[in-house]
Amino acid sequence: MNKPFLPVASGEMSKRSAWATVIASGVIGPVIVYSLFPPLLFRLYSFGLLLGGIYSVPPIRTKKNPLLAGLTIATVRGFLLNFGVYYAVKDAVGAPFT
């Protein structure tokens, strides 16, 4: 096992609880972003959620291919995260996005 100290692997959390947490986060996260942030940030969040899904979930599961894994991670961490934080801060302080 790759990371035996994680909650499911160590038995600290059941698979049922893990699935409930993942599903609840997958529903609650987008609702919060949609209701509290501008539409552009919701679209960025949704795109990041989609990329996270295709990174981890079969049948695509880009983490199995080093090149696709790198591109997926670089897109989320290199672009979406930086641009999203930049845009969110500009919006929070009332600065125009130009």
C-alpha positions in Angstrom: 0.0 0.0 0.0 1.4 3.4 -1.0 0.3 5.5 2.0 -0.8 3.3 4.9 -1.2 6.2 7.3 -4.1 7.8 5.4 -7.5 7.5 7.1 -9.1 4.7 4.9 -6.0 2.6 4.6 -5.3 2.8 8.4 -8.9 1.9 9.2 -9.5 5.2 10.9 -12.3 6.0 8.4 -14.6 3.5 6.7 -15.0 3.3 3.0 -18.7 4.3 3.4 -17.7 7.4 5.4 -15.0 8.2 2.8 -17.6 8.0 -0.1 -20.1 10.1 1.9 -17.4 12.7 2.4 -16.4 12.8 -1.2 -20.0 13.0 -2.5 -20.9 15.7 0.1 -17.8 17.7 -0.9 -18.6 17.3 -4.6 -22.0 18.7 -4.0 -21.4 21.4 -1.3 -18.2 22.8 -2.9 -19.8 23.9 -6.2 -22.9 25.2 -4.4 -20.7 27.4 -2.1 -18.6 28.7 -5.0 -21.7 29.3 -7.2 -23.4 31.3 -4.5 -20.5 33.3 -3.1 -18.2 34.0 -6.1 -18.4 35.5 -9.6 -19.4 33.2 -12.5 -15.8 33.1 -13.8 -14.6 31.6 -10.6 -17.4 29.0 -10.7 -16.4 28.0 -14.2 -12.7 27.8 -13.1 -13.7 25.7 -10.1 -15.9 23.4 -12.2 -13.0 22.9 -14.7 -10.7 22.1 -11.9 -13.2 19.6 -10.5 -13.5 18.0 -13.9 -9.7 17.8 -14.3 -9.4 16.3 -10.8 -12.0 13.7 -11.7 -10.2 12.7 -15.0 -6.9 12.6 -13.1 -8.2 10.1 -10.5 -11.3 8.2 -11.8 -11.3 5.4 -14.4 -11.6 5.0 -17.4 -9.5 8.1 -18.3 -7.4 8.3 -15.1 -4.6 10.6 -16.4 -2.3 9.8 -13.4 -1.5 6.5 -15.0 0.4 8.3 -17.8 3.3 10.5 -16.7 2.8 13.0 -19.5 -1.0 13.3 -19.0 -0.5 13.4 -15.2 2.0 16.3 -15.5 -0.2 18.2 -17.9 -3.3 17.8 -15.6 -1.4 18.8 -12.5 0.3 21.8 -14.3 -3.1 23.0 -15.6 -4.7 22.9 -12.2 -1.8 24.1 -10.0 -0.1 26.3 -12.6 -3.0 28.0 -14.2 -6.3 27.5 -12.4 -5.1 27.9 -8.9 -3.0 31.0 -9.6 -5.5 32.7 -11.9 -8.4 31.8 -9.6 -6.7 33.3 -6.6 -5.6 36.4 -8.5 -9.2 36.9 -9.8 -10.8 36.2 -6.4 -8.5 38.8 -4.7 -9.2 41.4 -7.3 -12.9 40.8 -6.9 -12.7 40.9 -3.1 -10.9 44.3 -3.1 -13.2 45.7 -5.8 -10.4 46.2 -8.3 -11.4 45.9 -12.0 -10.3 42.8 -13.8 -8.4 44.0 -16.8 
